[in-house]
Amino acid sequence: MDFDARTAQCHLRLNSESWVKLNSDGSFDRAQQTAAGGGLLRDHRGELITSYCLPLQASSSFEAEFRSLLQGLLLLPQMASHIWIELDAAAVVTVITSDARGSGQLREVFSRLRLILRDCHV
């Protein structure tokens, strides 16, 4: 296979020490019925604060995305009042920004996410 791989550099430029960027991802293996999530937290200079990778209790990719995001938010430093969240799941963003309550198994996760996010600028 012959292809031309190109790499683009992105520079994180947040204008205040109160900004933190969270990249989060969750996945679910239907065949194995296992889920995992992970992510990175970076400061306003783009420096790594911490990372996480862990197994999750989830029964779908959708649920794994939410649970991974929650784990990342729980790691936020105290001084972070502004959060830039980057996900690859548009449905997660739609639900978070709506008033949806979610299914019974996700309702608790939604509530915890919204509780954390209501005190931050996202």
C-alpha positions as CSV (number, residue, x, y, z in Angstrom):
1,M,0.0,0.0,0.0
2,D,1.4,3.4,-1.0
3,F,0.1,6.5,0.7
4,D,1.2,9.9,1.7
5,A,0.9,10.4,5.5
6,R,0.7,14.0,6.6
7,T,0.8,15.3,10.1
8,A,-0.6,18.6,11.2
9,Q,0.6,20.4,14.3
10,C,-1.9,22.0,16.6
11,H,-0.9,24.4,19.3
12,L,-3.1,24.9,22.3
13,R,-3.3,28.6,23.2
14,L,-5.6,29.3,26.1
15,N,-5.3,32.8,27.5
16,S,-5.5,32.0,31.2
17,E,-4.1,29.7,33.8
18,S,-7.7,28.8,34.8
19,W,-8.2,26.9,31.4
20,V,-7.7,23.2,31.2
21,K,-8.2,21.0,28.1
22,L,-9.7,17.6,28.4
23,N,-9.5,15.0,25.6
24,S,-11.7,12.0,26.4
25,D,-12.6,8.8,24.6
26,G,-14.5,5.7,25.6
27,S,-15.0,2.4,23.8
28,F,-17.0,-0.8,24.0
29,D,-16.3,-4.2,22.6
30,R,-19.6,-5.9,22.0
31,A,-18.1,-9.3,21.4
32,Q,-16.3,-9.3,24.7
33,Q,-18.8,-7.1,26.5
34,T,-16.0,-5.0,27.9
35,A,-15.5,-1.2,28.0
36,A,-12.6,1.1,28.6
37,G,-11.9,4.8,28.6
38,G,-9.1,7.2,28.7
39,G,-8.0,10.8,28.2
40,L,-5.6,13.6,28.7
41,L,-5.7,16.8,30.7
42,R,-3.5,19.7,29.6
43,D,-2.9,23.1,31.1
44,H,-3.2,26.5,29.3
45,R,0.3,26.0,27.9
46,G,-0.6,22.6,26.4
47,E,1.5,20.8,29.0
48,L,0.3,17.5,30.2
49,I,-1.3,17.6,33.7
50,T,-2.3,14.0,33.8
51,S,-3.7,11.1,31.8
52,Y,-6.0,8.2,32.6
53,C,-6.9,4.8,31.1
54,L,-9.2,2.5,32.9
55,P,-11.8,-0.3,32.4
56,L,-15.4,0.9,32.7
57,Q,-18.7,-0.6,33.6
58,A,-20.7,0.1,30.4
59,S,-23.0,-1.8,28.1
60,S,-22.5,0.4,25.0
61,S,-20.1,2.7,23.3
62,F,-22.4,5.6,24.1
63,E,-22.3,4.8,27.8
64,A,-18.5,4.3,27.7
65,E,-18.0,7.7,26.2
66,F,-20.0,9.3,29.1
67,R,-18.3,7.3,31.8
68,S,-14.9,8.2,30.4
69,L,-15.7,11.9,30.3
70,L,-16.9,11.7,33.9
71,Q,-13.6,10.2,35.0
72,G,-11.7,12.9,33.2
73,L,-13.8,15.7,34.8
74,L,-13.2,14.1,38.2
75,L,-9.5,14.6,37.7
76,L,-9.8,18.3,37.0
77,P,-7.5,20.5,39.1
78,Q,-9.2,22.8,41.7
79,M,-8.0,25.9,39.9
80,A,-9.7,25.0,36.6
81,S,-12.8,27.1,36.1
82,H,-12.7,27.0,32.3
83,I,-12.7,23.6,30.5
84,W,-12.2,22.9,26.8
85,I,-13.6,19.4,26.2
86,E,-12.8,17.5,23.1
87,L,-14.6,14.3,22.2
88,D,-15.2,12.3,19.1
89,A,-18.8,11.5,19.9
90,A,-21.2,14.2,18.7
91,A,-24.1,12.4,20.4
92,V,-22.5,12.9,23.8
93,V,-22.1,16.7,23.2
94,T,-25.8,16.9,22.1
95,V,-27.0,15.1,25.3
96,I,-24.8,17.1,27.6
97,T,-26.0,20.4,26.2
98,S,-29.6,19.4,26.3
99,D,-32.0,18.8,29.2
100,A,-32.2,15.0,28.5
101,R,-32.4,12.9,31.6
102,G,-31.2,9.7,29.9
103,S,-32.0,6.1,30.6
104,G,-32.0,4.7,34.1
105,Q,-28.5,3.4,33.9
106,L,-27.1,6.7,32.5
107,R,-29.2,9.1,34.6
108,E,-26.7,9.1,37.5
109,V,-23.8,9.8,35.1
110,F,-25.7,12.6,33.4
111,S,-26.4,14.2,36.8
112,R,-22.8,14.0,38.0
113,L,-21.5,15.4,34.7
114,R,-24.0,18.4,34.8
115,L,-23.1,19.0,38.5
116,I,-19.4,19.3,37.6
117,L,-20.0,21.4,34.4
118,R,-22.5,23.9,35.9
119,D,-19.7,25.5,37.9
120,C,-17.3,25.8,34.9
121,H,-17.1,27.6,31.7
122,V,-17.1,25.0,28.9
